[in-house]
Amino acid sequence: MPKVQVIHGPNLNLLGKRETSVYGTGTLAEIDSAMKDLAGQLGLEISAMQTNSEGEIVDAIQRPDYDLLIINPAAYTHTSVAIRDAIAAVAKPVIEVHLSNIHKREEFRRRSFVAEVAVGQISGFGPGSYMLALRAAKKILMGGAPHSK
Ligand code: DQA
C-alpha cells in the first residue's frame, strides 16, 4: 500500500484554540482522524506528525519510508529555504496544504518557498484542504495527473 507522510508545522498543535476566526475550532487530532478514515477508504497508508521545529521537519522529509508527502509548513512556508531544499533533494511528490487562503491575507503570506518544489498547493478550505490533498495524493500515486477526473 502506498504510504503518505503528513507533516504539520509550527503552532498547528494549537488548532481549535488558536485564532479561531482564521483557523476554525477543529483540532489537529480531528483532522488526523478524518484523514486516517479517508486514507483507509482510498487504500492509502498514512502517518502524521506535528512539530514546531524546522530541523525536525527537514529530518522527516529526508526519511526514506514514504511515497508522497502532504505538508502544511505553517509559518515556515514563508521563510524556510531549508525545507524547500529538503523537498528538492528527496524528489518525491509533495502537496502543500494551508487551512486559510494564504493569498487573501497579509502580503508576507503570499510568498511560499515550498510552492515551486510542490506538485501543487491547496489553500483556503479549512480542514477540507487536507482531504482534497489526500484525494490528489491518491491520483498521483495511481499514476494519474492530479487534475484528472
Ligand atoms: C497556515 C498559513 C500560514 O501563513 C500560517 O503561518 C500558519 C497556518 C494555514 O494553514 O493556513 O501557521 O499554514
Boltz pocket constraint, residues with backbone or C-beta under 6 A from the ligand:
constraints:
  - pocket:
      binder: B
      contacts: [[A, 10], [A, 11], [A, 12], [A, 72], [A, 73], [A, 74], [A, 75], [A, 76], [A, 77], [A, 97], [A, 98], [A, 99], [A, 100], [A, 101], [A, 102], [A, 109]]
      max_distance: 6.0
